[in-house]
Each structure stands twice: as structure tokens, then as C-alpha cells.
């Protein structure tokens, strides 16, 4: 299936935390959107890879996406080498997205910046026809997305683009809380992490409120770009 938007995430729950409102809005507009998680999050302090897979499936149902894959890269230790680039290129060529969303270019967790760099380079290389790839034994054609947007994660970052997610904020929170192993649970006996404190959800709401305020709406999600954003109508940018 050809997708309009393909979202790459270093870990299951990265997309939910950072751009699920944007995903749901575009699904409602009739666009086809899918997610590719790079790792299973097996190095995470809380939960297990098997549990996070079930949580990702539950979140995907809430979000409304029908395509979600996991490349099974080694959490914390994947690198930008040929093998990893080829795996990402295969996904880009498989789904032929017009737009790609991916991790923050620089962030507290090293996998976020590494994942961003890996996906950005793969988007370029995917357009080179002399790089040969196959899926299920069939040769793929070259494909380069029109734009890559980096969603903003832990670090406070000035966005190049803020997207209005006001009608989707509550559902975004449902998608996030589907990853119940990762967030605050007073009955959990697992170690505390920066995202499992009760204050973390307040932080998420505050961030969305601040980005929304900047564009005159209630809630927003921020993105940065390496390549200039183009438009044919200034009113598309309001």
C-alpha cells in the first residue's frame, strides 16, 4: 500500500508522544499514514519488548492506523551503517510516502538523534536508482519523499512548524496511555524514569498548550525541518 505519510520512530511510543495528533488529523483528512518503529525498546527501564508490542498494537487501534512495522534494530546500539540504511530504504520504497516524520534531530535519548540522522540520510539515498533493494525477492524502484519533518521530543526546541491538534489532544493522550508500562502507575513496582512521574503528563499538556498558543489555538505539535518549507498559497500557512 502506498502511504501519504510514513512516520519513523526510534522506539514504540515516540510517535504517540510527539506527533499522534498530527497523524490522526491527516487520517481524518483521508490521507494514508503508517508507522515504522526502529527498535522494540528492549533497553527501556520499564516493561518488556513483548508488552510494548501489545501496547503499540492497542495505541495503533486508538489512533486508527492500519500499518505499523518494527525493524527490530538493537535498542541503544543501532548505527548508521549500510545494513541499517538499506533496511530503512526498503521501508521508504515499500510505502512510497510523500512525507516522512521522524525523531528529533537532537534529544536527551541518544537513539532519537541517531534515528533522525539515519532516516534523513535514508530518505536521500532511497532516491538513488543505483542503490538496489528487494522486498520478498522483488526489486524495488527508487523513491524520495518530498519533505522530512522532525517531531520535537524531550528537549525544548523552537519549532519551524506548529500543527494544530486541538480536536485530537484528548485522543492523543489515550494513545500515549496505551503504553501503560511506561508511565505513572502508583501500583507499579518498577523503577521510576523521567517519563513515569505523575508530573510528566502535565509537562506534555503544558508543551502542547505552549505550541498551540504560538499559533493562536489551544493545542499544537511542533516540528523542525532541515530543508525549507515551500507553499503555493500564503493562506495555507495561517
N, C-alpha and C positions, 0 to 999 in steps of 0.2 A: 504493500500500500504506500502510495506517495503521501508524504506529510507536508503540511504548510510550515509547521514549526516543529523542530526537534530540540528537546531540552536534554542537555548532558549534566549529570550531577556526580561529583566525586563519591558521595555517599547517599544511600537511601535516606530521605528526609531533607536533603539540601534543597531540592526543588520546591518541596512543600513550604519550607520555612521562608524562601526567598522570592518565589515567583508563581505560586499556585493561583493567586488571584488573577494574574495576567493570563495564565493558562486557561482558567475557567471562563474568563471573559471572551477569549478568542474561540473557545469551543462553542459558546452561545452564539457567536457571530457566524458559525458554520465552518470554521477552519478545522483542519485535522491536526491534532497535536499528539506527540508521543514523548516518552522519557526513556533515556538510556542511563542507567546508573553504572558508574565505572567500577565500583567495588561493592562488596557485600557488607562493609562496615564492621568487619570481624575484629578489628583492633579497638573498637569502641569500649569504653569503660563499663557500660550497662548493656544488658540484653545479649542476644546471640545472633549470628547470621541467619539462622532459621527463623527466629522470632521476627527479625527485622524484615525478612522476606514476606512473612504473613502480614506485617504491619504495612508494608509497601503495597501489597495487594488490596488491603482494606482502604488505604488512602486513595489509591487509584480509582476505586469504585465511587468513593465520595466525590472525587474530582471530576469523574466522567471520562477519563481516558481509557482507551481500549488497547493501547500498545505501550508496553513497558518491558524493557530488556535489561539484563545485568551482564556486563562484560567479564565480571569475576577477576578484575585486576587485584593485585595484592594491596590491601589497605595499608597506607602509610609508606609503602615501599615501591609502588609503581614508578616507572621512569618514562622520560620521553625518548624512547629508542624506536628503532624501526618496527619492531613487533607490536608495540603499543599503538604507534601511529597507524599502522596498517589496520588494526582492529577497529579503531575509530573511523578511519576512512571507509571501511566496509559498511559501517552503520550509516554514514552520510550518503554513500552511494546507494545503499539499500532503500532508504526512505526519501532521498532527493528533496530535502527541505529547502524552502525559500529562505527561511530564517533559522538561526541557531541561537539558543540561550544556553549559557554555561556559567561556571563558577566565577566568583570574584577574582580579579586579576592578582590581588594580594590580600591575604587574610591571616587570622590567628592560626588556623589549622593549615599546615603546610600542603595538605592534599588539595586544598581549594585553589591556591595559586598554581600548583603543578597541573591540576586538572584543566584549569583555564588555559594555560600555556599549551598543553597537549592538544586540546580541542581546537584552539585558534590555529595552530600550525596544521593540524589535520584538515581543517576546512580549506586552507590554501592548497595543500598537497592533493586533496581529493579532486581538484580541478585539472590536474596534470594527467593527460591521457596516457603517457608512457609509464605511469605507475599502474601496474596490473594487479587487480584483485578479483577474487571469485567468491560467490555465495552459493553453497550447495553445488559446487562444481561448475557453475555458470559464470562466465566473465561479466564483470560489471562495467558500466560506462562511467566516464569521468563526470563529476558533478561538484560545483562550487556554490555554496549558499550566498545569497546576496548581501547578508549582513550577519554579524555576530554581536549579540548583546550579552554583556557580563552582568549577572544579577549581583546585588550588593548583599553581603552576608554579615559577619560579626563586626568588622571594623567600620566606624563611621566614615562614610565616603561621600563626597559631593557628586550627585548623580548628573549624568548628561541627559537623562530622560527619566521622567516620572510618569508612571502609568496609573490612572485612576482605577482603584479596585474597590471603591466604596460599597457597591452592591454585593461584593463577594467576600468581604472581610470575615464575617461570621463563619462562612463555609470554609474559608482558608484555615481558620482556627480548628475546625473539625478535622480537616486533612492533617494538620500538624499533630493534633492529639491522638490520631490513629496510631502514631508511634509512641504508644503509652509507656514502653520500656525506657524511653529516653528522657522523659520529662517528669515533673514533680508528682510524686505519689507518696503520701505520708506513710503508707504501709510497706513501701519498698525497703528492703534491707541492703540494697546495692549502694556503692559509694556515690557521694554527691559529685556532680560535674558542673561546669559553668552554665549548662542549659537545663539542669534538673532542679534548680532552686525555684521556689514559688514566685520569686520576683521576675523570672525570665519572661513569662508570658506578658507581664506588664511592660517589660522592655520592648517586646515585639509590637505591642499595641502602640506604645509611645513612638517607636520608629515609624510605623505606618501613618500615625497621625501627623508627625512632623513632615514626612514626604508629601502627604496629602495637602497640608497647609500651604506648602510651597507652590502648589498649582491651583489652590482655591477649591479643593474638595476635602472630604473627610479623611479617607484613607488612600495611601499610594504605595507603590513598589518602585524602587529606584534601580536604574541600570546605568552602566558606563559602556563606552564604545572606544575602540582603537581607531576606527575609520569613521569619517564624518557622516552624519545622518543627512540624507537628502530628502527633499519633498518637492512636489509639483504644485502644491497649493498651500500658502501660508496658513490657511484656516485649518488644515489638517494638524497643525502644531499647537492649537489652542488647548 
